[in-house]
């Protein structure tokens, strides 16, 4: 019995990788632009809430940085996967005598 072979949309995978990379850059820019406004400032020095807000701000900044890095890494992986699939298609075409029709 014949099992259909799933196809990979290489241009689509490349687009998603690029869009994800753009999102990671936008995310980092948005956080950088507003990060200074998130800190509690010095008016709460000596207050328990001031210390708690400082800790929360540090945690939030750390989370935002990790999320940006994860988005960037995910985007790079998607883009590399598209390149690897393309290279595998081209190599397979070479082994079959050049039946490869080129990128879609």
C-alpha positions as a Markdown table, in Angstrom:
| # | Residue | x | y | z |
|---|---|---|---|---|
| 1 | Unk | 0.0 | 0.0 | 0.0 |
| 2 | Unk | 1.2 | 3.5 | -0.9 |
| 3 | Unk | 1.8 | 6.0 | 1.9 |
| 4 | Unk | 1.8 | 9.6 | 0.8 |
| 5 | Unk | 5.0 | 11.5 | 1.6 |
| 6 | Unk | 4.5 | 14.7 | 3.4 |
| 7 | Unk | 6.0 | 17.8 | 1.6 |
| 8 | Unk | 7.8 | 20.6 | 3.3 |
| 9 | Unk | 6.9 | 24.1 | 2.1 |
| 10 | Unk | 10.5 | 25.4 | 2.0 |
| 11 | Unk | 9.6 | 29.0 | 1.0 |
| 12 | Unk | 6.9 | 29.0 | 3.7 |
| 13 | Unk | 9.3 | 27.7 | 6.3 |
| 14 | Unk | 11.7 | 30.5 | 5.3 |
| 15 | Unk | 9.0 | 33.1 | 5.6 |
| 16 | Unk | 8.0 | 31.9 | 9.0 |
| 17 | Unk | 11.6 | 32.0 | 10.2 |
| 18 | Unk | 12.0 | 35.6 | 8.9 |
| 19 | Unk | 8.8 | 36.7 | 10.5 |
| 20 | Unk | 9.8 | 35.1 | 13.8 |
| 21 | Unk | 13.1 | 36.9 | 13.7 |
| 22 | Unk | 11.4 | 40.2 | 13.0 |
| 23 | Unk | 9.1 | 39.5 | 16.1 |
| 24 | Unk | 12.2 | 38.9 | 18.3 |
| 25 | Unk | 13.7 | 42.2 | 17.2 |
| 26 | Unk | 10.4 | 44.0 | 17.7 |
| 27 | Unk | 10.0 | 42.4 | 21.1 |
| 28 | Unk | 13.5 | 43.5 | 22.2 |
| 29 | Unk | 13.0 | 47.1 | 20.9 |
| 30 | Unk | 9.7 | 47.5 | 22.6 |
| 31 | Unk | 11.1 | 46.3 | 25.9 |
| 32 | Unk | 14.2 | 48.4 | 25.6 |
| 33 | Unk | 12.1 | 51.5 | 24.8 |
| 34 | Unk | 9.9 | 51.1 | 27.9 |
| 35 | Unk | 12.2 | 49.3 | 30.4 |
| 36 | Unk | 13.2 | 52.5 | 32.2 |
| 37 | Unk | 9.6 | 53.3 | 32.9 |
| 38 | Unk | 9.0 | 49.9 | 34.6 |
| 39 | Unk | 11.5 | 50.3 | 37.4 |
| 40 | Unk | 10.1 | 51.6 | 40.7 |
| 41 | Unk | 12.6 | 54.4 | 41.0 |
| 42 | Unk | 14.2 | 55.8 | 44.2 |
| 43 | Unk | 11.0 | 57.3 | 45.8 |
| 44 | Unk | 10.3 | 53.9 | 47.3 |
| 45 | Unk | 13.8 | 53.3 | 48.8 |
| 46 | Unk | 13.4 | 51.9 | 52.3 |
| 47 | Unk | 9.9 | 50.6 | 51.7 |
| 48 | Unk | 9.2 | 46.9 | 51.5 |
| 49 | Unk | 7.1 | 47.5 | 48.3 |
| 50 | Unk | 10.1 | 49.3 | 46.8 |
| 51 | Unk | 12.3 | 46.2 | 47.3 |
| 52 | Unk | 9.5 | 43.9 | 46.0 |
| 53 | Unk | 9.0 | 46.1 | 42.9 |
| 54 | Unk | 12.7 | 46.1 | 42.2 |
| 55 | Unk | 12.8 | 42.3 | 42.5 |
| 56 | Unk | 9.8 | 42.1 | 40.2 |
| 57 | Unk | 11.4 | 44.4 | 37.7 |
| 58 | Unk | 14.6 | 42.4 | 37.6 |
| 59 | Unk | 12.6 | 39.2 | 37.1 |
| 60 | Unk | 10.5 | 40.8 | 34.3 |
| 61 | Unk | 13.7 | 42.1 | 32.6 |
| 62 | Unk | 15.3 | 38.6 | 32.8 |
| 63 | Unk | 12.1 | 37.0 | 31.5 |
| 64 | Unk | 11.9 | 39.4 | 28.6 |
| 65 | Unk | 15.5 | 38.9 | 27.7 |
| 66 | Unk | 15.2 | 35.1 | 27.7 |
| 67 | Unk | 12.0 | 35.3 | 25.6 |
| 68 | Unk | 13.7 | 37.4 | 23.0 |
| 69 | Unk | 16.7 | 35.0 | 22.9 |
| 70 | Unk | 14.3 | 32.0 | 22.6 |
| 71 | Unk | 12.4 | 33.7 | 19.7 |
| 72 | Unk | 15.7 | 34.5 | 18.0 |
| 73 | Unk | 17.0 | 30.9 | 18.4 |
| 74 | Unk | 13.7 | 29.5 | 17.2 |
| 75 | Unk | 13.8 | 31.7 | 14.1 |
| 76 | Unk | 17.3 | 30.7 | 13.3 |
| 77 | Unk | 16.3 | 27.0 | 13.6 |
| 78 | Unk | 13.4 | 27.5 | 11.2 |
| 79 | Unk | 15.5 | 29.3 | 8.7 |
| 80 | Unk | 18.3 | 26.6 | 9.0 |
| 81 | Unk | 15.7 | 23.8 | 8.6 |
| 82 | Unk | 14.5 | 25.4 | 5.3 |
| 83 | Unk | 18.1 | 25.6 | 4.1 |
| 84 | Unk | 18.7 | 22.0 | 5.1 |
| 85 | Unk | 15.6 | 20.7 | 3.3 |
| 86 | Unk | 16.5 | 22.7 | 0.2 |
| 87 | Unk | 20.0 | 21.2 | 0.2 |
| 88 | Unk | 18.6 | 17.7 | 0.8 |
| 89 | Unk | 16.2 | 18.1 | -2.2 |
| 90 | Unk | 19.0 | 19.3 | -4.4 |
| 91 | Unk | 21.4 | 16.5 | -3.3 |
| 92 | Unk | 18.6 | 13.9 | -4.0 |
| 93 | Unk | 18.0 | 15.4 | -7.4 |
| 94 | Unk | 21.7 | 15.1 | -8.2 |
| 95 | Unk | 21.7 | 11.5 | -7.2 |
| 96 | Unk | 18.7 | 10.8 | -9.5 |
| 97 | Unk | 20.3 | 12.4 | -12.6 |
| 98 | Unk | 19.1 | 16.0 | -12.3 |
| 99 | Unk | 15.4 | 15.4 | -12.2 |
| 100 | Unk | 15.1 | 18.2 | -9.7 |
| 101 | Unk | 13.0 | 21.1 | -11.1 |
| 102 | Unk | 14.4 | 23.8 | -8.9 |
| 103 | Unk | 12.8 | 25.8 | -6.1 |
| 104 | Unk | 9.0 | 26.3 | -6.1 |
